[in-house]
Amino acid sequence: MRIDVVTIFPEVFPGPLDAGVIGRGRMRGLLDVVVWDLRGFTDDRHRTVDEPPYGGGAGMVMKAEPFLRAVEAVRRAAGTPGPVLLSSPQGRRFTQPWARRLAVMPQLTVLCGRYEGVDERVAAILDADEVSIGDYVLSGGELPAMVIVEAVGRLVPGVVGEEASVREDSFSDGLLDHPHYTRPAELGGHAVPEVLLSGHHEEIRRWRRREALRRTLARRPDLLYEAALDDEARTWLRELRAERDRGSACPGDRG
Ligand code: 4HQ
């Protein structure tokens, strides 16, 4: 897979994308990250990428034409051009299912905005999808672009060595992950749950799935609306809700 990134700060890449799983995937030729300097697509002496907003107000807006020219160059350079993403707090939330859909594409372009954002016509003309990595404000789209490369890149077949580890990740079944433990078996008065030392694989599987449900119910009940739960999980969820509500004045106030 090839991911093209358009930015006024090309020097911050590859940055974290050189380390770990993504770095190795790039070295092995499974993933190609190509970074383009937006200023290379300006046409004035000052290499202007921003202008004051029409209608007035604080801050600057990124001009459309450099982005449009950059994406033209990307489309010429990339064999089979895929979707264009534009990072923005106004975008749809980036999720694991979205990352999975992107990971099967041969190519992806990520546009990084700065200042107050990018001229609205860029997304319209390029049919770009605006994407938000979360409800907080950053100064630019470079970190969101790296987040997207990391989340999508590790789903490209072969990038993560052990396929089971991708299969068993948090969110892979729409739930939070279960707790993990390693040696020592006792630490500061906290023992590792006995069942994990028992060697009973079926019991361990059931414990992990139940703990994943317990955590999801406690911390992210919103995820339970979307999760595909089998009969076993729905039964446990009823038990876990009852357990929880025994200690609560108003059952039903929570998820
Ligand atoms: N920004 N998720 C403003 C973000 C952001 C986010 C990127 C800041 C775009 C213009 N992007 N620039 N949150 O805060 O994606």
Residues whose N, C-alpha, C, O or C-beta is under 5 A from the ligand:
A	BS01	4HQ	S87 S88 P89 G113 R114 Y115 E116 G117 V131 S132 I133 G134 Y136 V137 L138 S139 G140 G141 P144
